[in-house]
Amino acid sequence: MPTWVEHAIFWQVYPLGFVGADTRPERPAPIAHRLGRLFGWLDYAIELGASGLMLGPIFASATHGYDTIDHFRIDPRLGDDADFDALIAAARKRGLRVVLDGVFNHVSRRHPAFEEVLAQGRSAPPASWFRLSWPPGRETAERPEAATFEGHRELVLLNHESPEVEKLVADVMIHWLDRGAAGWRLDAAYAVPPRFWARVLPRVREKHPGAYLFGEVIHGDYVGFVKESGVDAVTQYELWKAIWSAFNDRNFFELAWALDRHNALLDTFVPQTFVGNHDVTRLASRLEDPRCIDHALAVLFACGGTPSIYAGDEQAFRGVKEDRIGGDDAVRPAFPDAPEALSPAGLPVFRRHQELIGMRRRHAWLHRARTRVLHLANEAFAFEAFDGDRRLLVALNLGRQAELPAPGMRAILFGRDAALRPDPREPRVRLGEAGWAIMSPAAGPL
């Protein structure tokens, strides 16, 4: 993993939604220079504490961005190459690295290469790009059937055994890294054979050894995937689920199990961690008790990982993802032209993000920190985050008043309704209803 990632905290943006572009256009859109609307939010990302910008898809697509038509062209609904170059320059000026979203498992049915196959059949030069078949008894027909992604007819699977597809993906990744991107999120990486990534990524790293390359993997053998594919990391959906589920079910045993599993992952790689993204219901809508937003952030920023904050979560935006056409719209809304137009109601959650991100950046060792449980009950939980002799303690309470062990702790860095009893024999922390605390062995704030 590139060394700069050890200090990275990403602000994740879904560009098409953020700038208010039509994600279901009836006809190809003319160029509209909307990408520039992000420029006014870069200082906001810095103020939040982010050091990187993680962009959703920005390449020419038919609708939502994950149905690519041209990997080498900026989506006209966002602008053009000049807009991309200007964004990279503006981000670099502020010290922000930009990571792109690469959709390399499938393309749109409207991709020119696939349209060529439909028109010419087996003789089309890009026929090897796709997983094609012909109906029984019609093997000589020109128009084939194509494998699709998870039943979505408009998403045509690429053939990852094709050398031409390997070259295409490597060329795309290198092209945009050459133009200033710092890395790639590999969309639906779990659906692509790991051996494909193992062939492609060395080509990319040969040209850009400092690029951060991580894959979207939802479940399964995370360690095996990392080892076989060669990615730097994968998305930590197990921890994401355990965080909100443990709070809603008042079952810290689930979170303790997930943290133990997380420790095992850290022996091999540092996962990409989050409590929200563009594909899931917003944290503020998911949690039954809104006070638990603080608890979720305490876990995210005190655990090993490379954290990201999905734009709007730091303002307690609400939105429920639904399994229907347009079901992502609520979690991918348009943002105002400038941060000044945000509602002041989100300020307390924004301030909490700032505090905990600041803590994270002052304690860079947390990137690889392991955890160990000090107290575990259904509604009360304490764990220690440590790396060598460096440590912090996190205490969380979901019930009424609770008193938890706090060995060696001398100061509360952040928290709510928490009081430390610094007895040298047995320090303890008292938490009120839904109270929480992050504590340090140092005597004063760090």
C-alpha positions in Angstrom: 0.0 0.0 0.0 1.4 3.5 -0.8 2.6 5.2 2.3 0.4 8.3 1.7 -2.7 6.1 2.3 -1.6 5.7 6.0 -2.8 9.3 6.5 -5.7 9.3 4.1 -9.3 10.2 5.0 -11.6 10.4 2.0 -14.7 12.5 1.4 -16.7 10.4 -1.1 -18.9 12.2 -3.7 -21.3 10.7 -6.2 -20.7 13.4 -8.9 -23.8 13.0 -11.2 -26.1 13.3 -8.2 -24.1 15.9 -6.4 -24.2 18.4 -9.3 -27.9 17.7 -10.1 -27.4 15.9 -13.5 -30.2 13.9 -15.0 -29.4 10.3 -14.3 -32.1 8.9 -16.6 -31.8 11.0 -19.8 -33.9 10.1 -22.7 -31.3 11.1 -25.2 -27.5 11.8 -25.2 -26.8 14.9 -23.3 -24.9 17.9 -24.6 -21.8 19.0 -22.7 -22.6 20.8 -19.5 -19.7 22.0 -17.4 -21.1 20.9 -14.1 -17.9 19.3 -12.7 -16.8 22.8 -11.7 -19.5 22.9 -9.1 -17.3 20.7 -7.0 -14.6 23.4 -6.8 -16.6 25.4 -4.3 -16.7 22.3 -2.0 -13.0 21.5 -1.9 -12.3 23.9 1.0 -15.3 22.4 2.8 -13.6 19.0 2.5 -10.4 20.5 3.9 -12.4 22.1 6.7 -14.0 18.7 7.5 -10.5 17.2 7.8 -10.4 15.1 4.6 -7.1 14.6 2.7 -8.6 12.9 -0.3 -11.6 13.1 -2.6 -13.2 9.8 -3.7 -15.3 10.3 -6.8 -18.0 8.1 -8.1 -18.2 7.4 -11.8 -17.3 10.4 -14.0 -17.0 8.7 -17.4 -19.5 8.9 -20.3 -22.4 6.6 -19.5 -26.0 6.0 -20.4 -27.6 6.8 -17.1 -26.3 6.5 -13.5 -22.6 6.3 -14.3 -22.2 2.5 -13.8 -23.2 1.8 -17.3 -20.1 3.1 -19.1 -20.1 4.1 -22.8 -16.6 5.5 -23.1 -13.9 5.1 -20.3 -11.7 7.6 -22.0 -14.2 10.5 -22.0 -15.6 12.6 -19.2 -19.4 12.3 -19.0 -20.8 15.2 -21.0 -23.3 15.8 -18.2 -20.2 16.7 -16.0 -18.1 18.4 -18.7 -14.9 17.5 -20.5 -11.2 16.8 -20.1 -10.5 20.5 -19.3 -13.0 20.3 -16.4 -11.3 17.2 -15.1 -7.8 18.8 -15.3 -9.1 21.9 -13.5 -10.5 19.8 -10.7 -7.3 17.9 -10.3 -5.3 21.1 -10.2 -7.7 22.7 -7.7 -7.6 19.6 -5.5 -3.8 19.4 -5.6 -3.5 23.0 -4.7 -5.3 22.1 -1.4 -3.4 18.9 -0.8 -6.3 16.7 -1.8 -5.7 13.4 -3.7 -8.4 12.3 -6.1 -9.4 8.6 -6.4 -11.6 7.5 -9.3 -14.3 4.9 -9.6 -13.6 2.3 -12.3 -16.4 0.2 -13.6 -14.5 -2.7 -15.3 -16.9 -5.6 -14.7 -19.5 -4.5 -17.3 -20.4 -1.8 -19.7 -23.6 -0.3 -21.1 -25.4 -2.1 -24.0 -24.9 1.3 -25.7 -21.1 0.9 -25.6 -19.9 1.3 -29.2 -18.0 -2.0 -29.0 -21.1 -3.9 -28.0 -23.2 -2.1 -30.6 -20.6 -3.2 -33.2 -21.0 -6.8 -32.0 -24.7 -6.6 -32.4 -24.3 -5.2 -35.9 -21.6 -7.6 -37.1 -21.9 -10.7 -35.0 -19.0 -13.0 -34.6 -16.9 -11.1 -37.2 -16.9 -7.9 -35.1 -13.3 -7.2 -33.9 -14.5 -6.5 -30.3 -16.5 -9.8 -30.1 -13.9 -11.2 -27.7 -14.6 -8.4 -25.3 -17.9 -9.9 -24.1 -19.3 -13.2 -22.8 -21.5 -14.1 -25.8 -23.7 -17.0 -26.7 -26.0 -17.9 -29.5 -29.5 -19.5 -29.0 -29.6 -23.3 -29.6 -30.2 -23.9 -33.3 -29.2 -20.4 -34.2 -25.4 -20.8 -33.9 -24.9 -19.1 -37.3 -27.1 -16.1 -36.3 -25.4 -12.7 -36.3 -27.1 -11.3 -33.2 -25.8 -13.0 -30.0 -27.0 -13.1 -26.4 -24.8 -11.5 -23.8 -24.2 -12.3 -20.2 -25.4 -9.5 -17.9 -24.5 -8.2 -14.4 -26.8 -9.5 -11.7 -29.8 -9.7 -14.1 -29.6 -6.1 -15.3 -30.1 -6.3 -19.1 -28.5 -3.0 -19.7 -25.2 -4.0 -18.1 -23.2 -6.3 -20.3 -20.5 -8.3 -18.8 -16.9 -8.0 -20.1 -15.0 -11.2 -20.8 -12.2 -11.1 -18.3 -10.3 -13.9 -20.0 -9.8 -11.7 -23.0 -6.3 -10.1 -23.5 -8.0 -7.2 -25.2 -10.1 -6.5 -22.1 -7.0 -6.7 -19.9 -5.3 -4.2 -22.2 -8.3 -1.9 -22.2 -8.6 -1.8 -18.4 -4.9 -1.3 -17.9 -4.9 1.5 -20.5 -7.9 3.2 -18.9 -6.4 3.1 -15.4 -3.0 4.4 -16.6 -4.6 7.1 -18.8 -6.3 8.8 -15.9 -3.5 8.3 -13.4 -1.3 10.0 -16.0 -3.8 12.9 -15.9 -3.4 13.3 -12.2 -5.7 10.8 -10.4 -4.2 9.1 -7.3 -5.9 5.8 -7.3 -8.9 3.7 -8.3 -11.9 2.1 -6.5 -12.6 -1.0 -8.6 -16.4 -1.3 -8.8 -17.9 -4.7 -8.4 -14.4 -6.2 -8.0 -16.0 -9.2 -6.4 -17.7 -10.2 -9.6 -14.4 -10.2 -11.6 -12.0 -13.2 -11.3 -9.1 -12.3 -9.0 -6.7 -13.6 -11.6 -7.8 -10.8 -13.9 -6.7 -8.1 -11.4 -3.5 -10.1 -10.8 -2.7 -9.7 -14.5 -3.8 -6.1 -14.9 -2.7 -4.3 -11.7 1.1 -5.0 -12.1 0.9 -3.1 -15.5 -0.7 -0.2 -13.7 1.8 -0.2 -10.8 4.7 -0.4 -13.2 3.7 3.1 -14.4 2.2 4.4 -11.1 3.7 2.6 -8.1 2.1 5.2 -5.7 -1.5 4.6 -6.9 -4.0 3.3 -4.3 -6.0 0.5 -5.8 -8.8 -1.1 -3.8 -11.8 -3.2 -4.7 -15.5 -3.2 -3.9 -16.0 -6.6 -2.2 -19.2 -7.0 -0.2 -18.8 -10.4 1.5 -16.7 -13.6 1.4 -13.0 -14.2 1.8 -11.6 -10.7 1.9 -8.0 -12.0 2.7 -8.1 -14.5 -0.1 -9.3 -11.9 -2.6 -6.6 -9.5 -1.7 -3.9 -12.1 -1.9 -5.1 -13.5 -5.2 -6.0 -10.2 -6.9 -3.1 -8.0 -5.7 -5.4 -5.1 -4.7 -4.2 -2.9 -1.8 -7.5 -3.3 0.1 -11.2 -4.1 -0.1 -14.3 -2.4 1.2 -15.1 -3.5 4.8 -18.9 -4.2 4.5 -18.8 -6.6 7.5 -17.8 -3.9 9.9 -20.2 -1.4 8.3 -23.1 -3.8 8.9 -22.1 -4.7 12.4 -21.8 -1.1 13.5 -25.4 0.0 12.8 -26.9 -3.4 13.4 -25.3 -3.7 16.9 -26.7 -0.3 17.9 -30.2 -1.0 16.6 -30.4 -4.5 18.1 -28.6 -3.5 21.3 -26.3 -6.3 20.7 -22.6 -5.4 21.2 -21.7 -9.0 20.8 -22.1 -8.6 17.0 -19.8 -5.6 17.0 -17.2 -7.4 19.1 -17.2 -10.3 16.7 -16.8 -8.0 13.7 -13.9 -6.2 15.4 -12.2 -9.6 16.0 -12.6 -10.4 12.4 -11.3 -7.0 11.5 -8.1 -7.7 13.5 -7.5 -10.8 11.4 -7.9 -8.8 8.2 -5.3 -6.3 9.4 -2.7 -9.0 9.6 -2.8 -9.0 5.7 -4.1 -5.6 4.6 -5.8 -2.4 5.8 -9.5 -2.4 4.8 -11.3 0.6 3.4 -13.7 1.5 6.1 -16.9 3.5 6.2 -20.3 3.9 7.9 -22.0 5.1 4.7 -21.6 5.2 0.9 -23.5 5.8 -2.3 -25.0 2.3 -2.3 -26.6 2.1 1.1 -29.3 3.8 3.3 -27.9 6.9 5.0 -26.6 6.3 8.5 -29.0 8.9 10.0 -31.9 7.0 8.5 -30.6 3.6 9.3 -30.0 4.2 13.1 -33.1 4.0 15.2 -31.5 6.2 17.9 -29.9 9.3 16.3 -27.6 9.7 19.3 -25.8 6.6 18.0 -24.3 8.6 15.1 -21.6 9.5 17.6 -21.1 5.9 18.6 -20.7 4.9 15.0 -18.1 7.6 14.3 -16.2 6.7 17.4 -15.8 3.1 16.1 -15.0 4.2 12.6 -12.2 6.6 13.5 -10.7 4.5 16.4 -10.3 1.3 14.3 -7.7 0.3 11.8 -8.6 1.1 8.2 -8.7 3.8 5.6 -11.9 5.7 6.4 -14.2 7.5 4.0 -17.2 9.8 4.7 -20.0 9.8 2.2 -20.8 13.4 1.3 -23.9 14.5 3.3 -23.4 12.0 6.2 -21.3 14.6 7.9 -24.4 16.7 7.9 -26.7 13.9 9.1 -28.4 13.8 5.7 -31.2 11.3 5.5 -32.1 8.9 2.7 -33.4 5.4 2.3 -32.2 3.1 -0.5 -35.0 1.1 -2.2 -34.8 -1.9 -4.5 -36.5 -0.3 -7.5 -35.7 1.9 -10.5 -34.7 5.2 -9.1 -34.2 3.6 -5.7 -30.8 5.2 -5.2 -32.0 8.7 -5.8 -32.7 9.4 -2.1 -29.1 8.6 -1.1 -27.6 10.4 -4.1 -29.2 13.9 -3.9 -28.1 17.2 -5.5 -26.1 19.5 -3.2 -26.4 23.3 -3.1 -24.0 25.4 -5.1 -22.0 26.3 -2.0 -21.6 24.9 1.6 -23.1 28.1 3.0 -26.5 27.0 1.7 -26.5 23.9 4.0 -29.0 23.8 6.8 -27.5 24.7 10.2 -29.3 21.6 11.6 -26.4 19.5 10.4 -23.7 21.5 12.1 -23.5 19.4 15.4 -22.8 16.2 13.4 -20.3 18.1 11.2 -18.5 19.3 14.3 -18.3 15.8 15.6 -16.8 14.6 12.4 -14.2 17.4 12.6 -13.3 16.4 16.2 -12.9 12.7 15.5 -11.1 13.2 12.1 -8.7 15.6 13.9 -8.1 12.9 16.5 -7.5 10.4 13.8 -5.0 12.6 12.0 -3.1 13.3 15.2 -2.9 9.6 15.9 -1.9 8.3 12.5 -1.0 4.9 14.1 -4.7 4.2 14.2 -4.5 3.3 10.5 -3.2 -0.1 11.5 -4.5 -0.3 15.1 -5.9 -3.6 16.4 -8.6 -3.7 19.1 -9.2 -5.8 22.2 -12.3 -6.1 24.2 -12.2 -4.9 27.8 -15.9 -5.1 28.6 -18.8 -6.7 26.7 -22.5 -6.8 27.5 -25.5 -6.4 25.3 -25.8 -2.6 25.9 -22.3 -1.7 27.1 -19.0 -2.1 25.4 -15.4 -1.0 26.0 -12.5 -1.8 23.7 -8.9 -0.7 23.4 -7.4 0.4 20.1 -3.6 -0.2 20.2 -0.5 -0.3 18.1 2.6 -1.3 20.1 2.6 0.8 23.3 0.2 3.4 21.8 -3.4 3.1 22.8 -6.8 4.7 23.2 -9.9 3.4 24.8 -13.4 3.6 23.5 -16.4 3.1 25.8 -20.0 2.9 24.5 -23.3 2.7 26.3 -26.8 2.0 24.8 -28.7 1.6 28.0 -29.1 3.8 31.1 -26.2 4.5 33.3 -23.2 2.2 33.1 -19.7 2.0 34.6 -17.0 0.4 32.6 -13.3 -0.4 33.1 -10.8 2.2 31.8 -7.4 0.8 32.7 -4.6 3.3 32.5 -6.8 6.1 31.2 -6.2 9.6 32.5 -8.2 11.8 30.2 -11.4 11.9 28.1 -10.7 13.2 24.7 -14.2 13.2 23.3 -17.5 12.0 24.4 -21.0 12.7 25.8 -22.3 12.2 29.3 -19.1 10.6 30.4 -17.0 11.0 33.6 -13.6 9.3 34.3 -12.8 8.1 37.8 -8.9 8.0 37.6 -8.3 5.6 40.5 -4.7 4.3 40.0 -5.8 0.8 41.1 -8.9 0.5 38.9 -9.8 3.5 36.7 -13.4 3.4 35.5 -15.6 5.5 33.2 -19.2 6.3 34.1 -21.5 6.7 31.1 -25.0 8.1 31.2 -27.8 7.0 28.9 -26.4 6.6 25.4 -23.1 8.0 26.6 -19.8 7.4 25.1 -16.1 8.3 25.5 -12.8 8.1 23.8 -10.0 8.2 26.4 -6.3 8.6 26.5 -3.6 7.4 28.9 -2.1 10.9 28.6 -3.1 13.5 31.3 -4.2 16.2 29.0 -6.0 16.5 25.6 -3.9 15.4 22.6 
